[in-house]
Amino acid sequence: MLDKMDAAAPDTLSHLLSHGFIPPLISALEVVGPSSPEQPSGITFPIAIGALKSLLCKGVGYPWVEQALRVGLLNQIVSWGSKRGTNAEDLEMELLENVLPQRLVYYSVILQMKKAFADVRSPSSDGKFTRAELYGPWNKLKALLDERSTVLEGWEAKGRPSFMVCYNLECGMVTAHRNEFERCSGCLTATYCSDTCQRADWTAGHRQDCRLHLDARRGFVHMGVHHRDRAFLRHLLRMDYLRLRLPIAIDMVRFMAENPDVRLAVHFDYTRRSTRVQVFPFSTLEGSKILAAHSQRFALVSGRLVAHTLHIDCGSGTFRTLWPLWASTSEFYDGLKDIARTAKGLEDAELEPRVSELIQKTTGNGLKELCYC
């Protein structure tokens, strides 16, 4: 059964997971360790760890990762590394380099992994593990966890704010308190500071977009992502944008210089070990489901909405969504275009002070410059 896990039907995997298969599988991996002979049942270490990877990647994956961490997965990894030395198998590396880092975008996984790292015996006390092939990916996973934990702790310290922007583009009022704005009862996504703004936006185009917003929302719900994890993802995107704002802005200038008058989008890829950001043509989004709910809004403004796409792993596939970045004016975007007109051939060191000065100048827009809607 275990050796056929990759090809198992989704219903079979769901059944195993719902009946608590992860804890006994982790225990089995302790018995059939890397140096253990094949068991009478025919189970070997590669078969067992392959089954674990398949289960951890089922659906959105993060509830199963939480379970595995809770019952000692990290201790097992230290043990495997100590026994393997410099000969780690691909599946072991896959857990550390991809499966676990990809789930560190979820609030609940970050909390559970913090506990698991606190409970694991210190790898530095095990000389064999510090010389193992798994030790490098282990440290990179810990560094990523520390980075995401800082973001999460800052979010919690501020009361888990969930910034909302009034969807009436002529208003754009911002709040950090969920109960201050009302949601559209049709799509449960568009938010408004007043009945007046809701009526204005309905006439301006939400009448046509309402169902599209609902379809986009259902994508996250269908994945099984808890609303708290969705709120944290939005906060993580916001913090990564702030942290990387200067290099992102420089990339935007370079794109504008090479592609005059071509609209752009910014892509945040969380399917790797660390956040990757790429600037690409807005036209590649046209016709896609993730743009459909926002297409009319982008058509109504210029430079006040910038398309930011978020890409996360969800087990057997990936999920992509779009959260437009809202600015109260187009001053920042227009300023980047001005810099781009003379940016061709310039090095980053030459562009950086000009872009940095623009960021400082336009930060006076406050929260409105840094909010997703």
C-alpha positions in Angstrom: 0.0 0.0 0.0 2.7 2.5 1.0 4.8 1.9 -2.1 1.7 2.9 -4.2 0.9 6.1 -2.3 1.8 8.4 -5.1 -0.7 6.7 -7.4 -3.4 6.3 -4.8 -6.8 7.7 -5.4 -7.5 11.1 -3.7 -10.3 9.4 -1.7 -7.9 6.8 -0.4 -5.5 9.5 0.8 -8.2 11.5 2.3 -9.4 8.4 4.2 -5.9 7.7 5.6 -5.5 11.3 6.7 -8.9 11.6 8.3 -8.2 8.4 10.3 -4.9 9.8 11.7 -2.4 8.0 9.6 0.4 10.5 10.0 1.4 9.8 13.6 1.8 6.0 13.1 3.7 6.6 9.9 6.2 8.9 11.7 6.6 6.2 14.3 7.2 3.6 11.5 9.9 5.8 10.1 11.7 5.6 13.4 11.7 1.8 13.1 12.6 1.6 9.5 15.4 4.2 9.6 17.9 4.9 6.9 20.2 2.1 8.1 17.5 -0.4 9.0 17.0 -3.6 6.9 13.8 -4.3 5.1 11.0 -5.2 7.5 9.2 -8.5 7.3 6.2 -6.5 5.9 8.4 -5.5 3.0 8.4 -1.8 4.1 11.7 0.0 3.5 12.7 3.5 4.5 12.4 5.0 0.9 8.8 3.5 0.7 7.8 5.0 4.1 9.3 8.4 3.5 7.8 8.5 0.0 4.4 7.8 1.5 4.9 10.6 4.1 5.7 13.1 1.3 2.6 12.1 -0.6 0.4 12.5 2.4 1.9 15.9 3.4 1.2 17.1 -0.1 -2.4 16.1 -0.1 -4.7 19.0 -0.8 -3.6 22.3 0.9 -1.3 20.1 3.0 -0.8 22.3 6.0 -3.0 20.4 8.5 -1.0 17.2 7.8 2.3 19.1 8.1 1.1 20.3 11.5 0.4 16.8 12.6 3.8 15.5 11.4 5.6 18.3 13.3 3.6 17.7 16.4 4.6 14.0 16.6 8.3 14.5 16.1 9.1 14.9 12.4 12.0 17.3 13.0 13.6 14.9 15.5 13.4 12.2 12.9 15.1 14.4 10.3 18.0 15.0 12.7 18.2 11.3 13.2 18.2 10.6 9.5 20.9 13.1 8.9 23.1 11.7 11.6 22.8 8.2 10.1 23.0 9.2 6.5 26.0 11.6 6.7 26.7 13.0 3.3 24.4 10.5 1.5 20.9 12.0 1.9 18.2 10.6 -0.3 16.3 12.9 -2.7 13.0 12.5 -0.7 14.7 13.6 2.5 16.1 16.7 0.8 12.6 17.3 -0.8 11.0 17.5 2.7 13.5 20.1 3.9 13.9 22.1 0.7 10.4 22.2 -0.6 7.5 20.5 1.3 8.2 22.2 4.7 9.3 25.7 3.4 6.3 25.8 1.1 3.9 25.5 4.1 5.5 28.3 6.0 3.1 30.8 4.6 0.4 29.5 6.9 -0.2 31.0 10.4 -0.8 27.6 12.0 2.2 25.9 10.4 4.6 28.7 11.6 3.3 28.3 15.2 3.7 24.5 15.2 7.1 24.6 13.5 8.3 27.1 16.2 7.3 24.6 18.9 8.8 21.7 17.0 12.2 23.5 16.6 12.1 24.4 20.3 11.5 20.8 21.3 14.0 19.2 19.0 17.4 18.3 20.5 20.1 20.8 19.4 21.6 19.7 16.1 24.8 21.4 17.1 25.3 18.9 19.9 25.3 16.1 17.3 28.6 16.3 15.4 27.4 13.8 12.9 24.4 15.9 11.9 26.4 19.1 11.6 28.5 17.3 8.9 25.4 15.8 7.2 24.0 16.8 3.8 20.7 17.6 5.5 22.3 20.2 7.8 22.5 23.0 5.1 18.8 22.7 4.2 17.9 22.4 7.9 19.6 25.8 8.6 17.9 27.4 5.7 14.5 26.1 6.9 15.3 27.5 10.3 16.2 30.9 8.9 13.0 31.1 6.9 11.0 30.1 10.0 12.7 32.9 12.0 11.8 35.4 9.2 8.2 34.4 9.0 7.9 34.2 12.8 9.0 37.8 13.1 6.2 38.8 10.6 3.6 36.7 12.5 4.7 38.1 15.9 4.5 41.7 14.6 1.0 41.0 13.2 -0.2 39.5 16.5 1.3 42.3 18.5 -0.8 44.8 16.5 -4.0 42.8 17.1 -3.9 40.9 13.8 -4.9 44.0 11.7 -6.7 43.3 8.5 -6.5 46.4 6.4 -9.4 47.2 4.2 -9.8 49.7 1.4 -13.2 51.1 0.4 -13.8 49.7 -3.0 -15.3 53.0 -4.3 -12.3 54.2 -6.3 -13.3 57.8 -5.7 -13.0 57.3 -2.0 -10.3 54.7 -1.1 -10.6 55.2 2.6 -8.6 52.7 4.6 -9.2 51.0 8.0 -7.3 48.4 10.0 -10.5 47.4 11.9 -12.7 44.8 10.2 -15.9 45.9 11.9 -15.6 49.5 10.6 -16.4 48.5 7.0 -19.3 46.5 5.6 -18.8 43.8 3.0 -20.9 43.3 -0.1 -23.5 40.6 0.8 -23.2 39.1 -2.7 -19.5 38.4 -3.0 -18.3 38.9 0.7 -15.2 40.5 -0.7 -15.8 44.1 -1.8 -15.7 46.4 1.3 -17.2 49.9 1.8 -17.0 52.6 4.3 -20.6 53.7 3.8 -23.8 52.9 2.0 -23.2 55.9 -0.3 -19.8 54.4 -1.5 -21.4 51.0 -2.0 -24.1 52.4 -4.2 -21.6 54.4 -6.2 -19.3 51.4 -6.8 -22.3 49.2 -7.7 -23.2 51.6 -10.5 -19.5 52.1 -11.5 -19.1 48.4 -12.2 -19.4 46.1 -9.2 -22.8 45.1 -10.5 -21.0 43.2 -13.2 -18.0 42.1 -11.1 -19.8 40.9 -8.0 -20.1 37.2 -9.1 -16.5 37.2 -10.3 -15.3 38.3 -6.8 -17.4 35.5 -5.3 -15.8 32.9 -7.6 -12.3 34.2 -6.6 -13.1 33.9 -2.9 -14.4 30.4 -3.4 -11.0 29.4 -4.7 -9.4 29.9 -1.3 -12.4 28.3 0.5 -12.3 25.3 -1.8 -8.6 24.8 -0.9 -9.7 24.6 2.7 -7.6 27.6 3.8 -8.8 29.0 7.1 -9.9 32.7 7.1 -7.2 33.4 9.7 -4.5 32.0 7.4 -5.9 34.1 4.5 -5.6 37.2 6.7 -2.0 36.3 7.6 -1.2 35.7 3.9 -2.4 39.2 3.1 -0.2 40.5 5.9 2.8 38.5 4.8 2.4 39.9 1.3 2.2 43.4 2.7 5.3 43.0 4.8 7.3 41.4 2.0 6.3 44.3 -0.3 7.6 46.8 2.3 10.7 44.8 2.9 11.5 44.5 -0.8 10.0 47.8 -1.9 13.3 49.3 -3.2 14.4 46.3 -5.3 10.8 45.8 -6.6 10.6 49.5 -7.6 14.0 49.3 -9.3 12.7 46.2 -11.3 9.6 48.2 -12.2 11.8 51.0 -13.5 13.8 48.6 -15.6 10.6 47.1 -17.0 9.2 50.5 -17.8 12.5 51.5 -19.5 12.5 48.4 -21.7 8.7 48.4 -22.3 7.4 52.0 -22.6 3.7 52.4 -22.1 3.3 48.7 -21.3 1.3 48.0 -18.0 3.0 45.8 -15.6 2.2 43.4 -12.7 4.3 42.2 -9.8 4.4 38.5 -9.0 5.2 37.1 -5.4 6.1 33.5 -5.6 5.9 31.5 -2.4 6.3 28.1 -3.9 10.0 28.1 -3.3 12.3 28.1 -0.2 12.2 31.9 -0.1 10.1 34.7 -1.6 10.7 35.4 -5.2 9.4 38.6 -6.9 9.2 39.2 -10.6 7.8 42.1 -12.7 6.0 41.0 -15.9 3.6 42.4 -18.5 0.0 42.9 -17.2 -1.2 41.5 -20.5 -0.2 38.0 -19.4 -3.1 38.2 -16.8 -5.7 39.1 -19.4 -8.2 36.4 -19.9 -7.2 34.7 -16.6 -9.7 34.0 -13.8 -7.6 35.8 -11.2 -7.9 39.1 -13.2 -11.6 38.8 -14.1 -12.9 40.2 -10.8 -10.6 43.2 -11.0 -10.4 44.0 -14.7 -12.9 46.8 -14.7 -11.3 48.4 -11.7 -7.9 48.5 -13.4 -9.6 50.0 -16.5 -11.0 52.8 -14.4 -7.7 54.0 -12.9 -4.2 54.6 -14.0 -1.3 54.2 -11.6 -3.4 53.9 -8.4 -3.9 50.1 -8.6 -0.9 47.9 -9.3 -1.5 44.2 -9.9 0.2 42.0 -7.3 -0.2 38.3 -7.8 0.4 35.7 -5.0 1.4 32.2 -5.9 1.4 29.5 -3.2 1.8 25.7 -3.2 -1.3 23.6 -2.3 -0.1 20.1 -2.3 -0.7 18.4 -5.7 -0.8 21.8 -7.5 -0.4 25.5 -6.9 -2.9 28.3 -6.3 -2.6 31.9 -7.7 -4.6 34.9 -6.7 -4.5 38.6 -7.3 -4.6 41.4 -4.7 -4.3 44.8 -6.2 -2.1 47.3 -4.3 -4.0 50.5 -3.7 -2.5 54.0 -3.7 -4.4 57.2 -3.0 -2.7 58.9 -5.9 -0.7 57.8 -8.9 2.3 59.9 -7.8 4.5 57.0 -7.0 3.8 55.1 -10.2 4.1 58.2 -12.3 7.4 59.0 -10.6 8.8 55.6 -11.5 7.8 56.2 -15.1 9.7 59.5 -15.1 12.8 57.8 -13.8 12.4 55.1 -16.4 12.7 57.6 -19.2 16.4 58.1 -18.5 17.1 54.7 -16.9 18.3 52.6 -19.8 21.8 51.3 -19.3 22.1 52.6 -15.7 23.4 50.3 -13.0 21.4 49.6 -9.8 23.8 51.7 -7.9 22.8 54.7 -10.1 19.1 54.0 -9.9 18.9 53.3 -6.2 19.2 56.8 -4.8 16.7 58.2 -7.3 14.1 55.5 -6.5 14.8 55.7 -2.8 14.2 59.4 -2.9 10.9 58.9 -4.7 9.8 56.3 -2.1 10.6 58.7 0.7 8.7 61.5 -1.0 5.6 59.5 -1.6 5.4 57.7 1.7 3.4 60.7 2.9 0.4 58.9 1.4 0.6 56.7 4.5 -1.4 53.5 4.7 -3.2 54.2 1.5 0.0 53.7 -0.4 0.5 50.3 1.1 -2.9 48.5 1.2 -4.3 45.7 -0.8 -7.9 45.6 -1.9 
